[in-house]
């Protein structure tokens, strides 16, 4: 009987001490930041000087960690930690965060950010370069509402746990 009481007490104690940890997991989840990356644009207008919405296909990095290879007409959302992040993008052949375009941003917990990727043509040189910028939800909706979720094969393996499963482009709240 004493052995049974001791075992029950240990199980009960283990359950009670595990409760705060579960609460902490919920707190950690609520402190994440949703960031939706999207790639849209017009193929035919991409060569016009100054047109910044040329179709973009290439890698997206969070600091030096590659998250995804995004393709035109697609989006992907990640749960990231709050704080300063440097997002970058580059040509599809250049699978590195060096060069390309960079966006430094301070992510605030429980917020949703929208980051557009494009090719922008410089007027004098007629060269298209990668471009990355933060947009408002309404601006993102205007450009990407009909885009499709990016397939898991384009998400880097180490970034898969951060990805959010979505069927449609996120709505503005």
Backbone bond lengths (Angstrom), bond angles and torsions (degrees), N, CA, C in turn:
res aa  C-N    CA-C-N  psi(-1)  N-CA   C-N-CA  omega(-1)  CA-C   N-CA-C  phi
1 X - - - 1.452 - - 1.535 110.63 -
2 X 1.317 117.65 -41.46 1.454 122.17 179.41 1.524 110.38 -63.31
3 X 1.329 115.94 -38.70 1.460 120.57 179.52 1.535 110.05 -64.87
4 X 1.350 116.93 -40.46 1.452 121.62 179.02 1.531 110.92 -65.08
5 X 1.340 117.27 -42.55 1.469 121.01 177.71 1.522 111.09 -64.75
6 X 1.320 116.68 -40.75 1.464 121.37 178.79 1.523 111.48 -62.73
7 X 1.339 116.72 -43.73 1.460 121.60 178.72 1.525 110.73 -64.51
8 X 1.328 116.74 -44.24 1.467 121.65 178.84 1.522 110.32 -61.70
9 X 1.339 116.43 -43.94 1.466 120.87 179.33 1.530 110.51 -61.14
10 X 1.331 117.31 -43.95 1.474 121.30 -179.65 1.527 110.82 -63.44
11 X 1.341 117.07 -42.00 1.461 120.63 178.49 1.528 111.09 -64.47
12 X 1.346 115.47 -43.85 1.455 120.80 179.59 1.531 110.69 -63.97
13 X 1.322 116.62 -43.93 1.461 121.25 178.33 1.536 110.92 -62.44
14 X 1.317 116.82 -41.94 1.466 121.43 177.73 1.518 111.51 -61.85
15 X 1.342 117.17 -40.76 1.452 121.63 179.08 1.528 111.02 -65.88
16 X 1.331 116.36 -45.24 1.461 120.80 -178.79 1.528 111.03 -64.40
17 X 1.311 117.85 -42.68 1.469 119.75 -179.77 1.518 111.65 -71.18
18 X 1.330 117.93 -21.45 1.467 120.81 178.13 1.518 111.54 -79.05
19 X 1.319 117.97 -21.57 1.464 120.71 -177.55 1.524 113.60 -59.55
20 X 1.322 120.92 -47.91 1.463 119.12 178.68 1.526 112.37 -60.36
21 X 1.318 117.48 -34.67 1.461 119.85 179.82 1.521 110.37 -63.17
22 X 1.329 116.46 -40.62 1.461 119.36 177.53 1.522 109.82 -63.80
23 X 1.296 118.00 -41.37 1.460 121.77 177.33 1.514 111.29 -62.45
24 X 1.328 116.45 -37.59 1.458 120.40 178.87 1.518 110.50 -66.36
25 X 1.367 117.35 -37.15 1.457 119.99 177.06 1.521 110.31 -61.22
26 X 1.324 116.75 -41.73 1.462 120.94 178.13 1.525 110.06 -63.14
27 X 1.343 116.51 -40.74 1.460 119.88 178.49 1.525 110.28 -63.74
28 X 1.328 116.65 -42.83 1.459 120.41 -179.83 1.525 109.97 -63.11
29 X 1.356 117.26 -40.79 1.453 120.38 178.47 1.519 111.22 -62.26
30 X 1.334 116.64 -40.89 1.458 119.51 -176.79 1.522 112.08 -72.00
31 X 1.313 118.22 -11.64 1.464 121.29 179.83 1.524 112.38 -97.51
32 X 1.331 117.41 7.24 1.454 119.98 178.15 1.521 110.27 -79.93
33 X 1.315 114.71 166.72 1.452 122.47 -179.42 1.523 107.64 -122.31
34 X 1.325 117.21 132.54 1.457 120.31 175.42 1.524 108.92 -91.62
35 X 1.328 114.80 129.38 1.462 120.60 178.41 1.524 107.54 -127.94
36 X 1.324 115.52 119.30 1.464 121.16 178.27 1.519 108.80 -103.82
37 X 1.330 115.27 121.24 1.458 122.21 175.24 1.524 107.51 -100.84
38 X 1.326 116.32 140.68 1.459 118.38 177.80 1.523 110.15 -144.03
39 X 1.327 114.55 156.45 1.455 121.63 177.95 1.519 108.04 -132.13
40 X 1.307 115.36 116.77 1.458 120.60 177.38 1.518 107.44 -135.03
41 X 1.266 116.73 -179.32 1.456 119.39 176.20 1.510 111.52 148.46
42 X 1.298 114.84 175.48 1.451 122.40 -177.87 1.524 108.51 -116.07
43 X 1.309 116.43 120.09 1.458 121.37 -178.23 1.527 111.16 -62.84
44 X 1.336 117.71 -42.93 1.458 121.77 -174.49 1.516 112.47 -72.67
45 X 1.322 117.79 -31.67 1.466 120.65 -178.87 1.531 112.07 -87.86
46 X 1.325 117.57 -9.65 1.464 121.92 -173.72 1.525 113.18 -57.78
47 X 1.318 117.82 -28.68 1.468 119.67 -177.77 1.528 112.78 -88.21
48 X 1.342 117.41 -2.64 1.461 119.33 177.81 1.523 110.23 -71.92
49 X 1.336 118.00 132.70 1.465 120.71 -179.66 1.523 111.60 -57.93
50 X 1.317 116.33 130.55 1.456 122.39 177.37 1.514 114.87 82.98
51 X 1.333 117.73 -7.39 1.464 119.83 179.68 1.528 108.33 -75.92
52 X 1.334 116.75 119.12 1.470 118.72 -173.18 1.523 114.05 -98.08
53 X 1.300 118.08 2.12 1.454 119.04 -177.12 1.518 112.88 -108.79
54 X 1.335 115.81 44.20 1.449 119.75 174.04 1.526 109.85 -75.29
55 X 1.314 116.90 149.07 1.472 121.63 -177.69 1.527 109.88 -61.27
56 X 1.319 115.46 130.57 1.459 121.16 -178.15 1.520 110.22 -116.63
57 X 1.309 115.63 138.41 1.460 122.84 173.89 1.527 106.88 -138.12
58 X 1.343 116.69 122.17 1.458 118.64 -179.56 1.511 112.78 170.17
59 X 1.334 116.16 -177.53 1.464 120.80 -176.70 1.528 112.24 -78.19
60 X 1.325 114.90 150.60 1.454 122.25 171.40 1.522 107.01 -122.40
61 X 1.329 115.58 131.53 1.455 122.19 -178.26 1.520 110.82 -116.13
62 X 1.332 115.48 148.07 1.460 123.10 167.87 1.511 104.46 -112.50
63 X 1.329 116.39 107.39 1.458 122.89 -167.90 1.521 106.74 57.32
64 X 1.317 120.01 -118.39 1.468 119.70 -179.17 1.527 112.66 -103.06
65 X 1.338 117.28 -1.13 1.464 120.98 -179.25 1.525 110.28 -88.41
66 X 1.321 116.13 121.44 1.457 119.11 177.01 1.519 109.16 -74.76
67 X 1.334 115.99 127.52 1.454 121.82 179.15 1.520 111.74 -91.82
68 X 1.333 115.24 -42.61 1.454 118.87 -166.88 1.513 111.46 -161.85
69 X 1.310 116.58 159.04 1.461 123.65 165.21 1.520 105.27 -109.36
70 X 1.314 116.43 104.18 1.467 120.14 -175.44 1.516 110.32 -87.67
71 X 1.307 115.95 150.12 1.457 121.93 178.83 1.525 109.29 -124.46
72 X 1.334 117.40 155.14 1.467 120.95 -177.20 1.534 112.46 -56.96
73 X 1.329 114.62 141.34 1.457 120.46 177.61 1.518 113.90 79.52
74 X 1.336 116.72 16.31 1.466 121.35 -177.86 1.527 111.44 -129.79
75 X 1.328 114.38 162.10 1.460 121.44 177.14 1.523 108.68 -141.75
76 X 1.331 115.18 162.30 1.460 121.96 174.80 1.526 107.36 -153.33
77 X 1.333 115.82 142.22 1.462 121.53 179.64 1.521 108.96 -116.68
78 X 1.339 115.61 138.26 1.459 121.74 177.93 1.523 109.72 -123.37
79 X 1.333 115.68 148.58 1.466 122.47 169.00 1.520 106.69 -94.00
80 X 1.322 116.66 113.80 1.466 121.20 -177.55 1.524 109.82 -119.92
81 X 1.306 115.78 164.09 1.461 120.39 179.32 1.526 109.79 -79.67
82 X 1.340 116.15 149.77 1.471 119.20 176.17 1.522 110.43 -65.49
83 X 1.318 115.99 161.26 1.456 121.14 178.01 1.514 111.04 122.13
84 X 1.315 115.42 -171.74 1.459 121.60 -177.60 1.524 110.14 -80.72
85 X 1.313 115.18 129.99 1.465 122.61 177.36 1.527 107.65 -129.95
86 X 1.308 114.76 148.48 1.462 120.20 171.93 1.523 106.07 -118.38
87 X 1.331 114.70 107.18 1.460 120.30 177.05 1.518 107.54 -90.49
88 X 1.307 116.03 140.60 1.454 119.00 177.82 1.515 109.63 -142.25
89 X 1.301 113.90 160.03 1.449 121.71 179.15 1.523 108.42 -143.62
90 X 1.302 115.24 155.92 1.450 119.60 -175.65 1.526 109.23 -148.49
91 X 1.321 116.29 173.99 1.458 120.55 175.40 1.528 109.39 -59.74
92 X 1.314 116.96 152.38 1.463 120.17 -176.40 1.522 112.81 -62.91
93 X 1.311 118.13 -26.16 1.469 120.50 177.31 1.528 112.41 -78.11
94 X 1.321 117.01 -25.37 1.464 121.98 -177.81 1.533 108.63 -96.28
95 X 1.298 117.61 90.78 1.460 122.88 -177.26 1.534 110.52 -85.91
96 X 1.332 115.24 55.73 1.460 121.49 -179.85 1.527 109.40 -144.10
97 X 1.331 115.71 153.88 1.463 119.95 178.90 1.533 112.10 -81.81
98 X 1.323 116.66 -10.06 1.470 120.17 178.19 1.519 109.10 -75.91
99 X 1.330 115.44 142.25 1.456 119.41 -176.57 1.522 109.40 76.32
100 X 1.301 117.60 -157.99 1.459 121.25 178.00 1.517 112.43 63.20
101 X 1.326 115.80 -151.99 1.462 122.19 -178.42 1.521 109.87 -113.78
102 X 1.334 116.32 146.43 1.468 121.86 -177.53 1.519 110.98 -129.96
103 X 1.321 115.25 147.88 1.457 122.26 177.28 1.520 108.09 -137.56
104 X 1.324 116.64 113.06 1.469 121.37 176.86 1.525 107.40 -92.86
105 X 1.325 115.69 129.56 1.454 119.87 -174.30 1.519 110.12 -147.24
106 X 1.328 116.13 141.75 1.464 121.51 174.73 1.521 108.00 -97.73
107 X 1.331 116.25 110.13 1.460 121.35 -178.90 1.521 109.92 -84.97
108 X 1.327 115.70 132.34 1.462 122.77 -178.93 1.529 108.46 -105.17
109 X 1.331 116.61 135.72 1.461 122.26 -178.63 1.520 111.42 -54.06
110 X 1.325 114.68 146.56 1.465 123.78 176.60 1.526 113.74 63.33
111 X 1.323 117.78 22.30 1.466 122.34 176.42 1.522 108.61 -110.78
112 X 1.321 116.64 162.28 1.463 122.38 175.60 1.531 107.48 -121.13
113 X 1.320 115.93 125.56 1.461 122.17 -178.29 1.524 109.34 -113.27
114 X 1.321 115.82 148.98 1.456 122.49 179.43 1.518 107.89 -122.78
115 X 1.328 115.79 125.03 1.460 122.00 -176.43 1.527 108.35 -123.65
116 X 1.340 115.84 117.38 1.458 120.96 179.18 1.513 111.49 -95.97
117 X 1.322 116.21 144.48 1.464 122.17 176.62 1.529 107.76 -122.19
118 X 1.337 115.64 136.16 1.458 121.14 -175.61 1.517 109.49 -147.76
119 X 1.312 114.33 172.99 1.456 121.06 164.73 1.520 106.38 -107.48
120 X 1.316 115.93 133.57 1.461 121.19 179.59 1.533 107.48 -117.92
121 X 1.326 115.86 130.88 1.460 120.59 -178.66 1.526 109.50 -95.15
122 X 1.329 115.93 126.84 1.461 119.94 177.25 1.532 108.85 -79.59
123 X 1.326 117.22 134.02 1.466 121.25 -173.45 1.531 114.46 -59.58
124 X 1.313 118.84 -43.46 1.463 120.08 -173.87 1.525 113.48 -79.02
125 X 1.302 116.15 -41.48 1.460 119.18 -174.13 1.523 113.67 -90.53
126 X 1.333 117.23 -15.50 1.464 122.57 -176.73 1.536 111.06 56.43
127 X 1.327 115.41 39.88 1.453 121.75 178.54 1.529 108.28 -114.74
128 X 1.304 116.56 134.13 1.464 120.74 177.71 1.519 109.50 -92.34
129 X 1.330 115.37 131.23 1.461 120.80 179.79 1.531 109.70 -123.95
130 X 1.335 116.89 151.92 1.465 119.83 177.31 1.522 110.81 -62.78
131 X 1.311 115.06 146.91 1.458 122.11 -179.85 1.522 107.67 -140.37
132 X 1.328 117.01 138.33 1.462 121.78 178.01 1.522 107.26 -135.60
133 X 1.343 116.15 134.48 1.460 118.81 -178.72 1.522 110.86 -151.59
134 X 1.333 114.02 150.56 1.452 120.38 173.81 1.527 107.59 -80.51
135 X 1.319 116.62 137.36 1.456 121.23 177.10 1.525 109.18 -126.90
136 X 1.301 116.32 167.16 1.463 120.34 173.90 1.524 108.18 -79.13
137 X 1.309 116.03 165.45 1.451 120.06 177.17 1.522 110.59 -60.75
138 X 1.323 117.23 -42.81 1.464 120.57 -179.40 1.528 111.85 -62.92
139 X 1.330 116.72 -40.80 1.466 120.91 177.79 1.530 109.98 -65.52
140 X 1.324 116.80 -42.42 1.468 120.90 178.06 1.529 110.35 -62.24
141 X 1.327 117.23 -42.40 1.464 121.31 177.77 1.529 110.77 -60.11
142 X 1.313 115.62 -41.57 1.468 121.15 -179.36 1.528 111.07 -59.60
143 X 1.336 116.37 -40.77 1.464 121.11 -175.75 1.526 114.41 -92.27
144 X 1.323 117.19 -29.38 1.474 118.24 -167.78 1.520 115.75 -127.39
145 X 1.327 118.63 8.30 1.470 120.12 -176.33 1.523 112.69 -56.75
146 X 1.319 117.63 -32.26 1.470 119.90 -178.40 1.531 112.71 -93.91
147 X 1.330 117.42 4.12 1.464 119.19 179.51 1.524 110.51 -70.83
148 X 1.311 115.17 161.15 1.464 121.77 -176.28 1.524 110.09 -106.87
149 X 1.336 116.22 155.14 1.472 118.53 176.67 1.530 110.13 -64.05
150 X 1.295 115.81 141.80 1.458 121.97 178.89 1.525 109.11 -71.54
151 X 1.308 116.92 137.67 1.463 121.28 178.92 1.521 111.73 -68.39
152 X 1.318 115.34 149.14 1.472 121.24 -177.10 1.530 111.79 -60.21
153 X 1.327 117.80 -25.25 1.469 120.12 179.79 1.520 112.38 -66.58
154 X 1.337 117.84 -15.59 1.464 121.82 178.65 1.534 112.81 -95.22
155 X 1.343 116.03 -6.80 1.460 120.96 179.86 1.520 108.05 -94.03
156 X 1.312 116.64 131.12 1.459 120.62 -179.65 1.531 110.20 -65.49
157 X 1.306 116.24 142.05 1.467 122.34 -173.95 1.527 112.80 -53.49
158 X 1.330 117.04 -42.78 1.468 119.69 -179.00 1.527 112.32 -72.32
159 X 1.337 118.14 -14.09 1.466 121.72 179.23 1.526 112.74 -98.64
160 X 1.333 117.59 -9.61 1.469 120.79 -177.50 1.526 112.68 -55.83
161 X 1.343 120.34 -43.22 1.467 118.34 -179.84 1.531 113.89 -62.09
162 X 1.323 117.56 -20.40 1.463 121.73 -178.88 1.533 112.27 -86.13
163 X 1.334 116.48 -17.66 1.461 121.20 -174.83 1.524 111.21 -73.92
164 X 1.329 115.22 146.29 1.455 122.63 178.32 1.521 107.74 -104.17
165 X 1.309 117.30 131.23 1.459 121.16 179.21 1.527 109.21 -78.54
166 X 1.331 116.79 119.31 1.459 121.35 -178.74 1.523 109.81 -136.59
167 X 1.313 115.17 151.57 1.447 121.33 176.98 1.521 111.29 -102.97
168 X 1.336 115.92 -33.94 1.459 122.25 -177.84 1.523 110.02 -127.57
169 X 1.335 115.08 158.34 1.459 120.43 177.03 1.531 109.11 -59.11
170 X 1.338 118.32 136.28 1.468 121.17 -176.51 1.540 112.32 -57.54
171 X 1.306 114.90 139.66 1.465 122.13 179.09 1.529 109.98 -85.96
172 X 1.301 115.08 154.07 1.470 120.34 175.55 1.520 108.80 -76.40
173 X 1.324 116.34 141.58 1.470 118.71 -179.79 1.503 111.41 -98.96
